[in-house]
Amino acid sequence: MPELHHILPTSLAFLLLVTYLYFYPSNYYEEYFYTLGESSYQTNIHLIDDFIDPKILADLDTFENEDKFEKEEQLSKEELGKIPQNHTNVIVFEPLTDLQISKEEDIQKERLALLNAECLKRKIQNLPDYAIYSPMKVHHTFQPCADIPVKNQFTYCIPLKTGTTNIQRLLVRNTCSNLTEAKLSVPGIFYQLPRLSDYLRKTKNNARNYEPVKEILHSDIGHALNVRHPFARLASAYRQKFETKFYKKNFKMYKSYGKIMQKYDQLSGRNYTSEDKFIASFESFLVMIAESDPKNYNIHWKTFEQTCGPCQHNYNFISKTETADLDSQYFAEKFIGVSTAVDTAYGGSTFYSKGMYEGLPKQLIDTIYAIYRRDFEMFGYSLEDSF
């Protein structure tokens, strides 16, 4: 029988730990526990602690390093081959008919009403929100170039993996001058439009001056936001970032994530080689997300709430990747004053990512849904959708 003096310290320590967690929850639980509930996915592998360097994660969470991601990422030859070679041409469409405009106006009213209702619900429930004036919130919020006058001034928040490059190309073509093929290709396209984060330069005391950002966000102009089905967006991030050739080209930026995923696959009896299309399984990608603190998510799978602050920023236009053709043309006519639209397969196409989720553990799916639940609810997406 164990001696009493061995049991008491252990029991006391456990009691103190439980008491601490109960009265002093971490920020993670303050922000996410109400959605995760008891469906949190636990593998007891502790991959994050073992294989991710906290210093790397801290670096990834700053908008200065987002610039580095966008600048240094290299496309594979296959991806380069898919890029149209007429970037500098402004593509003019037939103007939308009165009926189409009326339909788009109704769609916008519905989307904005849903967003406002969900934000009001969160306010009534006193649910915590991210600070509005963080660098992360405004790094992907763009303004038009000042080179060419636009019909109505606007800002446009475009989270990564929602068609970011194509929307930027649309805006650059029609608001910037002196265009070249390099400026409209990756990575040059990422450096043409002004970003709200450009105003957040540190002063001598290392503080940021948010006043110009506040002034813009509170101004009476157009404020647009682009979204995509959250599960389709995750599938897109996995298919690009962890495709074997892309991963090798960008190994320094994604190796920490890749190591976690590969370790999970090994422990699950799956082994991937350099001959495989992807460096690890889609399931391992979702497990990595489920086991990570959302504050450390990579910019390609941070939530819309983390990147655009839908409930703190007074948006008056919401576009969706799934309806990008009509949404972008309506936006271009209303704000830029040109009848044009995105010129790739994004617009009006059907996304078939749903099959990637088939056969995965239900508990894992439930946890991923819980993490992105706000994104689903605020923008009218469902697991029953075709995506």
C-alpha positions as CSV (number, residue, x, y, z in Angstrom):
1,M,0.0,0.0,0.0
2,P,1.4,3.5,-0.9
3,E,2.3,5.6,2.0
4,L,0.1,8.6,2.9
5,H,2.8,11.2,2.5
6,H,3.3,10.1,-1.1
7,I,-0.4,10.4,-1.9
8,L,-1.2,13.7,-0.3
9,P,1.2,15.9,-2.4
10,T,0.0,14.4,-5.6
11,S,-3.7,14.8,-4.7
12,L,-3.1,18.4,-3.6
13,A,-1.3,19.2,-6.8
14,F,-4.1,17.8,-8.9
15,L,-6.7,19.7,-6.9
16,L,-4.7,23.0,-7.3
17,L,-4.4,22.4,-11.1
18,V,-8.2,21.8,-11.5
19,T,-8.9,24.9,-9.4
20,Y,-6.6,27.0,-11.5
21,L,-8.1,25.8,-14.8
22,Y,-11.6,26.4,-13.5
23,F,-11.1,29.9,-12.3
24,Y,-8.4,31.1,-14.8
25,P,-9.2,29.6,-18.2
26,S,-6.8,30.3,-21.0
27,N,-7.6,32.7,-23.8
28,Y,-8.1,29.7,-26.1
29,Y,-11.0,28.4,-23.9
30,E,-12.4,31.9,-23.4
31,E,-12.8,32.3,-27.1
32,Y,-13.5,28.7,-28.4
33,F,-14.8,26.5,-25.6
34,Y,-18.4,27.5,-26.1
35,T,-18.2,26.2,-29.6
36,L,-16.0,23.2,-29.1
37,G,-18.0,21.9,-26.1
38,E,-17.1,18.2,-25.5
39,S,-16.3,17.5,-29.2
40,S,-12.7,18.6,-28.9
41,Y,-10.5,16.1,-30.8
42,Q,-7.9,14.5,-28.6
43,T,-5.3,12.0,-29.9
44,N,-3.1,12.2,-26.8
45,I,-0.1,12.3,-29.1
46,H,0.8,15.9,-28.1
47,L,2.3,16.5,-31.6
48,I,2.3,20.3,-31.3
49,D,4.5,20.3,-28.2
50,D,6.9,17.8,-29.6
51,F,7.3,19.0,-33.2
52,I,6.6,22.7,-33.4
53,D,9.0,25.3,-32.3
54,P,7.1,28.0,-30.4
55,K,9.5,30.6,-31.8
56,I,8.5,29.6,-35.3
57,L,4.8,29.9,-34.5
58,A,5.3,33.3,-32.9
59,D,7.0,34.5,-36.1
60,L,4.2,33.2,-38.3
61,D,1.7,35.2,-36.3
62,T,2.9,38.7,-37.3
63,F,1.8,40.6,-40.4
64,E,5.4,41.4,-41.3
65,N,6.0,37.6,-41.8
66,E,2.8,37.4,-43.9
67,D,4.6,39.6,-46.4
68,K,7.5,37.1,-46.3
69,F,5.1,34.2,-47.0
70,E,3.6,35.9,-50.0
71,K,6.9,37.1,-51.4
72,E,8.9,33.9,-51.0
73,E,6.3,31.3,-52.0
74,Q,7.2,29.8,-55.3
75,L,4.7,28.3,-57.7
76,S,5.3,24.9,-59.3
77,K,5.7,24.7,-63.1
78,E,2.2,23.1,-63.3
79,E,0.7,26.0,-61.4
80,L,2.6,28.6,-63.5
81,G,1.3,26.8,-66.6
82,K,-2.3,27.5,-65.5
83,I,-1.9,31.2,-65.2
84,P,-3.3,33.1,-68.2
85,Q,-0.7,35.1,-70.1
86,N,-3.0,38.2,-70.7
87,H,-2.9,39.6,-67.2
88,T,-2.4,43.2,-68.4
89,N,-5.5,43.2,-70.6
90,V,-8.6,44.8,-69.0
91,I,-11.5,42.4,-69.8
92,V,-14.7,44.3,-70.4
93,F,-18.1,42.5,-69.9
94,E,-21.6,43.4,-71.1
95,P,-23.1,45.5,-68.2
96,L,-25.4,43.6,-65.8
97,T,-29.1,44.0,-66.7
98,D,-31.5,45.7,-64.4
99,L,-32.9,42.3,-63.4
100,Q,-29.4,41.0,-62.6
101,I,-28.6,44.1,-60.5
102,S,-31.9,43.8,-58.6
103,K,-31.1,40.1,-57.9
104,E,-27.6,41.0,-56.7
105,E,-29.0,43.7,-54.5
106,D,-31.4,41.3,-52.9
107,I,-28.5,38.8,-52.4
108,Q,-26.4,41.4,-50.7
109,K,-29.3,42.4,-48.4
110,E,-29.8,38.7,-47.3
111,R,-26.0,38.2,-46.7
112,L,-25.7,41.4,-44.7
113,A,-28.8,40.7,-42.7
114,L,-27.5,37.3,-41.7
115,L,-24.1,38.7,-40.7
116,N,-25.7,41.5,-38.7
117,A,-28.1,39.0,-37.0
118,E,-25.2,36.7,-36.0
119,C,-23.1,39.5,-34.8
120,L,-26.0,40.8,-32.7
121,K,-26.5,37.3,-31.3
122,R,-22.9,37.2,-30.2
123,K,-23.2,40.7,-28.6
124,I,-26.3,39.7,-26.6
125,Q,-24.5,36.5,-25.5
126,N,-21.5,38.5,-24.6
127,L,-19.2,36.2,-26.5
128,P,-15.6,37.4,-26.7
129,D,-14.2,38.9,-30.0
130,Y,-10.7,39.6,-31.3
131,A,-9.4,43.2,-31.0
132,I,-10.4,45.1,-34.2
133,Y,-7.2,47.0,-34.7
134,S,-4.7,44.2,-34.8
135,P,-2.2,43.9,-37.6
136,M,-3.6,40.5,-38.5
137,K,-7.1,42.0,-38.9
138,V,-6.1,44.5,-41.5
139,H,-3.2,42.9,-43.4
140,H,-5.5,41.4,-46.0
141,T,-7.7,44.5,-46.3
142,F,-6.9,46.3,-49.5
143,Q,-7.6,49.8,-51.0
144,P,-7.7,50.6,-54.7
145,C,-4.6,52.3,-56.2
146,A,-4.8,56.0,-56.5
147,D,-3.7,56.0,-60.1
148,I,-7.1,55.7,-61.7
149,P,-10.3,57.3,-60.2
150,V,-12.9,54.9,-59.0
151,K,-16.7,55.4,-58.9
152,N,-16.8,54.9,-55.1
153,Q,-14.0,54.5,-52.6
154,F,-13.7,51.1,-50.8
155,T,-11.8,48.7,-48.8
156,Y,-11.8,44.9,-49.5
157,C,-10.8,42.2,-47.0
158,I,-9.8,39.1,-48.9
159,P,-8.7,36.1,-46.6
160,L,-6.2,33.8,-48.2
161,K,-7.5,30.7,-50.1
162,T,-10.8,32.5,-51.1
163,G,-9.6,33.6,-54.5
164,T,-7.3,36.3,-53.1
165,T,-5.0,36.5,-56.1
166,N,-7.8,36.8,-58.7
167,I,-9.6,39.5,-56.8
168,Q,-6.4,41.5,-56.4
169,R,-5.7,41.1,-60.1
170,L,-9.2,42.5,-60.8
171,L,-8.6,45.5,-58.6
172,V,-5.0,46.1,-59.9
173,R,-6.0,45.9,-63.6
174,N,-8.7,48.6,-63.1
175,T,-7.2,51.0,-60.5
176,C,-3.4,50.9,-61.1
177,S,-1.4,52.2,-64.0
178,N,1.9,51.2,-65.7
179,L,1.0,47.5,-65.5
180,T,3.4,44.8,-66.5
181,E,3.1,41.0,-66.7
182,A,5.4,40.8,-63.6
183,K,3.2,43.1,-61.6
184,L,0.1,41.0,-62.3
185,S,1.8,37.6,-61.7
186,V,2.7,35.9,-58.4
187,P,4.4,37.2,-56.3
188,G,4.3,40.7,-57.9
189,I,0.6,41.0,-57.6
190,F,0.8,41.0,-53.8
191,Y,2.6,44.3,-53.8
192,Q,0.5,46.6,-56.0
193,L,-2.5,47.5,-53.9
194,P,-2.3,49.6,-50.7
195,R,-3.1,47.6,-47.6
196,L,-4.5,49.0,-44.3
197,S,-1.5,47.4,-42.6
198,D,0.7,49.8,-44.5
199,Y,-0.4,52.4,-42.0
200,L,0.7,50.4,-39.0
201,R,4.3,51.4,-38.8
202,K,6.0,51.2,-35.4
203,T,6.9,54.4,-33.7
204,K,10.1,55.0,-31.6
205,N,8.4,53.5,-28.5
206,N,7.5,50.4,-30.5
207,A,3.8,51.2,-30.5
208,R,1.7,51.2,-33.7
209,N,-0.3,54.2,-34.8
210,Y,-3.8,53.0,-35.4
211,E,-5.5,56.4,-36.0
212,P,-5.2,56.3,-39.8
213,V,-6.7,52.8,-39.8
214,K,-9.6,53.8,-37.5
215,E,-10.3,56.8,-39.7
216,I,-10.5,54.6,-42.9
217,L,-12.6,51.8,-41.2
218,H,-15.0,54.3,-39.8
219,S,-15.4,56.3,-43.0
220,D,-18.6,56.3,-45.0
221,I,-17.2,54.3,-48.0
222,G,-17.7,50.8,-49.3
223,H,-16.3,48.0,-47.1
224,A,-16.2,44.6,-48.8
225,L,-15.4,41.1,-47.6
226,N,-14.9,37.9,-49.6
227,V,-15.6,34.5,-48.1
228,R,-15.6,30.8,-49.1
229,H,-17.1,27.6,-47.7
230,P,-14.8,26.9,-44.8
231,F,-14.3,23.3,-45.6
232,A,-13.6,24.0,-49.2
233,R,-11.1,26.6,-48.1
234,L,-9.3,24.1,-45.9
235,A,-9.2,21.5,-48.7
236,S,-7.7,24.1,-51.0
237,A,-5.0,25.1,-48.5
238,Y,-4.1,21.4,-48.1
239,R,-4.1,20.7,-51.8
240,Q,-1.7,23.6,-52.5
241,K,0.6,23.9,-49.5
242,F,1.2,20.2,-48.9
243,E,1.4,19.1,-52.6
244,T,4.8,17.4,-52.7
245,K,6.4,19.6,-55.3
246,F,5.1,22.9,-53.8
247,Y,6.1,21.7,-50.3
248,K,9.7,21.0,-51.4
249,K,10.0,24.4,-53.0
250,N,8.6,26.1,-49.9
251,F,10.0,23.7,-47.3
252,K,11.4,26.4,-44.9
253,M,7.9,27.9,-44.5
254,Y,5.9,24.8,-44.1
255,K,8.3,22.2,-42.6
256,S,7.0,22.6,-39.1
257,Y,3.4,21.8,-40.2
258,G,4.6,19.0,-42.4
259,K,6.6,17.3,-39.7
260,I,3.5,17.2,-37.4
261,M,1.3,15.8,-40.2
262,Q,3.9,13.2,-41.2
263,K,4.4,12.1,-37.6
264,Y,0.6,11.6,-37.2
265,D,0.5,9.5,-40.3
266,Q,3.4,7.4,-39.2
267,L,1.7,6.7,-35.8
268,S,-1.5,5.9,-37.8
269,G,0.3,3.4,-40.0
270,R,0.5,5.5,-43.1
271,N,3.8,6.3,-44.8
272,Y,4.2,8.8,-47.7
273,T,7.2,9.0,-50.1
274,S,8.5,11.6,-52.4
275,E,6.6,9.8,-55.2
276,D,3.2,10.6,-53.6
277,K,1.2,13.6,-54.7
278,F,1.0,15.0,-51.2
279,I,3.5,14.8,-48.3
280,A,0.9,13.6,-45.8
281,S,-2.8,12.8,-45.5
282,F,-5.7,15.3,-45.4
283,E,-6.7,13.7,-42.1
284,S,-3.3,14.6,-40.6
285,F,-3.8,18.2,-41.8
286,L,-7.1,18.4,-40.0
287,V,-5.7,16.8,-36.9
288,M,-2.9,19.4,-36.8
289,I,-5.5,22.1,-36.9
290,A,-7.7,20.5,-34.3
291,E,-4.8,20.1,-31.9
292,S,-3.3,23.6,-32.4
293,D,-4.2,26.8,-30.6
294,P,-6.2,28.9,-33.2
295,K,-4.0,31.9,-32.4
296,N,-1.1,30.0,-34.0
297,Y,-2.9,29.0,-37.2
298,N,-1.2,29.7,-40.4
299,I,-2.6,32.6,-42.4
300,H,-4.0,30.3,-45.0
301,W,-6.4,28.6,-42.5
302,K,-7.0,31.3,-39.9
303,T,-10.8,31.9,-39.5
304,F,-12.6,34.8,-41.3
305,E,-13.1,36.3,-37.8
306,Q,-9.3,36.3,-37.2
307,T,-8.5,37.9,-40.5
308,C,-11.3,40.3,-41.2
309,G,-13.3,40.9,-38.0
310,P,-16.8,40.7,-39.6
311,C,-18.5,41.7,-36.3
312,Q,-16.3,44.7,-35.6
313,H,-16.0,46.1,-39.1
314,N,-19.1,47.7,-40.7
315,Y,-19.1,45.7,-43.9
316,N,-21.7,46.6,-46.6
317,F,-20.7,44.2,-49.3
318,I,-20.1,40.4,-49.1
319,S,-18.8,38.4,-52.1
320,K,-18.4,34.6,-52.2
321,T,-15.9,32.5,-54.1
322,E,-18.7,30.2,-55.1
323,T,-20.5,33.1,-56.9
324,A,-17.4,35.2,-57.8
325,D,-18.4,35.8,-61.4
326,L,-21.6,37.8,-60.7
327,D,-20.5,39.1,-57.3
328,S,-17.3,40.6,-58.7
329,Q,-19.0,42.1,-61.7
330,Y,-21.6,43.7,-59.5
331,F,-18.9,45.0,-57.2
332,A,-16.8,46.3,-60.2
333,E,-19.7,48.2,-61.7
334,K,-20.8,49.7,-58.3
335,F,-17.5,50.7,-56.8
336,I,-14.9,50.8,-59.6
337,G,-17.2,52.0,-62.4
338,V,-16.1,49.3,-64.9
339,S,-18.1,46.3,-66.2
340,T,-15.6,43.5,-65.6
341,A,-15.2,40.5,-63.4
342,V,-12.7,37.8,-62.2
343,D,-11.5,35.9,-65.2
344,T,-10.8,32.4,-63.9
345,A,-12.8,29.2,-63.2
346,Y,-13.6,30.4,-59.6
347,G,-16.7,32.3,-60.7
348,G,-19.8,30.2,-60.8
349,S,-18.0,26.9,-60.7
350,T,-18.9,24.0,-58.4
351,F,-16.3,22.9,-55.9
352,Y,-15.9,19.2,-55.3
353,S,-13.9,19.1,-52.1
354,K,-16.6,17.3,-50.1
355,G,-15.3,13.8,-51.0
356,M,-12.0,14.6,-49.2
357,Y,-14.0,14.6,-45.9
358,E,-15.7,11.2,-46.5
359,G,-14.6,8.4,-44.3
360,L,-12.8,10.7,-41.8
361,P,-13.6,10.2,-38.0
362,K,-16.9,12.0,-37.1
363,Q,-15.3,13.4,-34.0
364,L,-12.6,15.1,-36.1
365,I,-15.2,16.6,-38.4
366,D,-17.2,17.8,-35.5
367,T,-14.2,19.5,-34.0
368,I,-13.1,21.2,-37.2
369,Y,-16.7,22.4,-37.7
370,A,-16.7,23.7,-34.1
371,I,-13.5,25.7,-34.7
372,Y,-14.9,27.3,-37.9
373,R,-18.5,27.4,-36.6
374,R,-18.7,31.2,-36.6
375,D,-17.6,31.3,-40.2
376,F,-20.3,28.9,-41.2
377,E,-23.0,30.7,-39.3
378,M,-22.1,34.3,-40.2
379,F,-22.1,33.6,-44.0
380,G,-24.8,31.0,-44.4
381,Y,-22.7,27.9,-45.1
382,S,-23.6,24.4,-44.1
383,L,-22.1,20.9,-44.1
384,E,-24.9,19.9,-46.4
385,D,-23.7,22.3,-49.1
386,S,-22.0,21.1,-52.2
387,F,-18.4,22.3,-51.9
